[in-house]
Amino acid sequence: MKAYAAVVAVISLACVLHGDADTQVAVPVPDQISRAAAAQLAGGSAANPVLILDDVEVGQGEGLTFSVLSTPKDSSTPPAVLATTGVVGKSQTFPAEPLMKMKLVVPLNERAAAVLAGQTSVTLTLRLKNAATHPPLHLARAYFSTTDQPR
């Protein structure tokens, strides 16, 4: 459990900005998630994984929409869209004070199995819909929901 906590701490430091409003997040893939993804690819009926984003900063009453994208294996392949989600509210160019921190639970689609199978870590991109007018997302950590997830 201590090793897992250390990995989570590293994730909060590994969140790097990319592009104008993309946020890249390195996320460890627990063994049970990797195995379930591999089973799903082999024709099994495993549930799709759920990504948890902790302490996402949003402005008071802010609404936003973003996509979760995979990192393509080569530059000629576009990233796969693994989820599109958001928060209901009013669009803001800059988050209005006071900033709020929220936990977002993001169910991923069936394309996630190909991205997660056999992996111990993945880099995902959070791409805002209004990327031209909004700063990148800030969050404390990202992890996959499991039965033995951190508290």
Steps between C-alpha positions, in 0.01 A plus 500: 500500500793734573634440149158583356489823704843592367382442143196721560726774637714480188190535283415834650847613400482332159201701384649716227349754270504437127376731228279796581243330719593133504600340825702179482474270798711191571273241660613168649302201379429257785554135413129417535410776249766382254384137530132595459586703188691205353205269577262746333719503187493121499120504489425507871230711655702713742356836598656808344750676729421817692749788521494710818624859481561646848487868590425636153499879534198680358368849549188581700205385285728402213398249236745321277520211258809295430610182326732234636738396222752219472859561396542361148775243443623691195457856377296399194221354716251738663436451873201287596221678685449294817235725658331835474370652820440829669358712776172689467533876537590815313804510272778725636812636330679492836364310800306739725599531865462327730650195333338169588662158496291203398540130437393392153408139431553426130381166356714408200363338185586163344802648317677525836560124508749522212681787673518339848557130427845391612598847621632613838465872422341715229509865408157645431414842361213708638395730213260783576223575250556876530878458485561832324350704784565300819820424690596132540334292769675467834454191714672328790503144372345248265450128556283210393222386731564156646372300793814594698523867400664764725288702740 
